[in-house]
Amino acid sequence: MTGSDRVAHPGVDGPAGADVPQTPASLVRMANQIASNAAHKPYDVAVERTVTHLREFWHPSMRETLLAYVDGGGEGLDPIARDAITALR
C-alpha cells in the first residue's frame, strides 16, 4: 500500500471531523467491540488493553464523550469497557 492508497482514520491520522461517529451510542458500540476483543484475557489485562487502545487510537473528544456518558450512568457498556473508560481519568 502506497502513501496515496492509505486509508485515513479520522481522530487517528488527523482531527476527528463530522464523519467520525460522535454519538454516545456509536462510541459505546465501538468501545464494547474493543473490550470484546480483549475479553479472552484476564480481566485486568483486558481492561488495560482497552485503555491502551482508547488512548492510542481515539481522538480526545471521543474519550471525553464516553467519560461524560459513564458519569451519566454508562448504560449498555461492557464492564471491561466501563472500567477502561473510567481508567482514562
Buried (B, 14 or more C-beta within 10 A) or exposed (E): EEEEEEEEEBBEEEEBEEEBBBEBEEBBBBBBEBBBBBBEBEEEEBBBBBBEBBEEEBBEEBBEBBBEBBEEEBEBBBEBBBBBBBEBE
